[in-house]
Amino acid sequence: MVGSEYLWLGRFHERLHISTRQHARIVRDWVTSIGLEASAYGTHSMRRTKVTQIYKKTGNLRAVQLLLGHTKMDSTVRYLGVELEDALAIAEAIEI
């Protein structure tokens, strides 16, 4: 977050902006309210979970790379923990 301490800007000037810390508190409260352990979940783990699910359902690393804002595919592969077995499973699932 370059140049701003806020994660999301408010839509109206009267409304306060949401900082990254406030967002983290909101996520913690949501997780706790549904009976999960708050220390196991956070804003980053939710980000990672979403793109992991997209990758598992589509096998599209390029789409995940774009969503994450990674400039190098290697970074995306490491971030997701893609293994050779994953690539082979995707290849085997596609019939030509």
C-alpha positions as CSV (number, residue, x, y, z in Angstrom):
1,M,0.0,0.0,0.0
2,V,2.1,2.8,-1.3
3,G,1.1,6.3,-0.2
4,S,-1.9,5.3,1.8
5,E,-2.6,3.8,5.2
6,Y,-6.1,2.7,4.2
7,L,-7.1,-0.6,2.6
8,W,-10.4,0.8,1.2
9,L,-11.4,4.4,0.9
10,G,-14.9,5.3,2.1
11,R,-17.5,6.2,-0.5
12,F,-18.5,9.4,1.2
13,H,-16.4,12.0,2.9
14,E,-18.4,11.7,6.1
15,R,-17.5,8.0,6.4
16,L,-14.3,6.9,7.8
17,H,-11.9,4.9,5.7
18,I,-11.0,1.3,6.7
19,S,-7.3,0.7,7.5
20,T,-5.6,-2.6,7.1
21,R,-5.6,-3.0,10.9
22,Q,-9.4,-2.4,11.0
23,H,-9.9,-4.9,8.3
24,A,-7.8,-7.4,10.2
25,R,-10.0,-6.9,13.3
26,I,-13.2,-7.3,11.2
27,V,-11.9,-10.6,9.8
28,R,-10.9,-11.8,13.3
29,D,-14.3,-11.0,14.6
30,W,-16.0,-12.8,11.7
31,V,-13.9,-15.9,12.2
32,T,-14.5,-15.9,15.9
33,S,-18.2,-15.4,15.5
34,I,-18.5,-18.7,13.5
35,G,-16.6,-20.6,16.1
36,L,-13.2,-20.9,14.4
37,E,-9.8,-20.2,16.0
38,A,-8.9,-16.6,15.0
39,S,-5.2,-17.2,15.1
40,A,-5.5,-19.7,12.2
41,Y,-7.2,-17.1,9.9
42,G,-6.3,-13.7,8.7
43,T,-6.6,-11.4,5.7
44,H,-3.6,-13.0,4.0
45,S,-4.8,-16.6,4.6
46,M,-8.1,-15.6,3.0
47,R,-6.4,-14.1,0.0
48,R,-4.3,-17.3,-0.4
49,T,-7.3,-19.6,0.0
50,K,-9.2,-17.8,-2.7
51,V,-6.5,-18.1,-5.3
52,T,-5.7,-21.6,-4.3
53,Q,-9.3,-22.6,-4.9
54,I,-9.3,-20.8,-8.3
55,Y,-6.1,-22.7,-9.2
56,K,-7.5,-26.1,-8.1
57,K,-10.7,-25.6,-10.0
58,T,-9.3,-24.2,-13.2
59,G,-5.6,-25.1,-13.3
60,N,-5.0,-21.6,-14.7
61,L,-1.8,-20.4,-13.2
62,R,-1.7,-17.3,-15.4
63,A,-5.1,-16.1,-14.1
64,V,-3.9,-16.6,-10.5
65,Q,-0.7,-14.8,-11.3
66,L,-2.7,-11.8,-12.6
67,L,-5.1,-11.8,-9.6
68,L,-2.1,-11.8,-7.2
69,G,-0.3,-9.1,-9.0
70,H,2.8,-11.2,-9.4
71,T,5.2,-10.2,-12.2
72,K,6.9,-13.6,-12.3
73,M,5.2,-17.0,-12.7
74,D,7.9,-18.5,-10.5
75,S,6.6,-16.4,-7.6
76,T,3.0,-17.6,-8.2
77,V,4.2,-21.2,-8.3
78,R,6.1,-20.8,-5.0
79,Y,3.2,-18.9,-3.4
80,L,0.7,-21.7,-4.2
81,G,3.2,-24.5,-3.5
82,V,2.5,-26.1,-6.9
83,E,4.3,-29.4,-7.2
84,L,5.1,-31.6,-10.1
85,E,2.3,-34.0,-9.1
86,D,-0.2,-31.1,-9.5
87,A,1.0,-30.3,-13.0
88,L,0.8,-34.0,-14.0
89,A,-2.7,-34.3,-12.5
90,I,-3.9,-31.3,-14.6
91,A,-2.2,-32.7,-17.7
92,E,-3.8,-36.1,-17.2
93,A,-7.3,-34.6,-16.7
94,I,-7.2,-33.1,-20.2
95,E,-8.0,-35.4,-23.1
96,I,-6.8,-34.6,-26.6
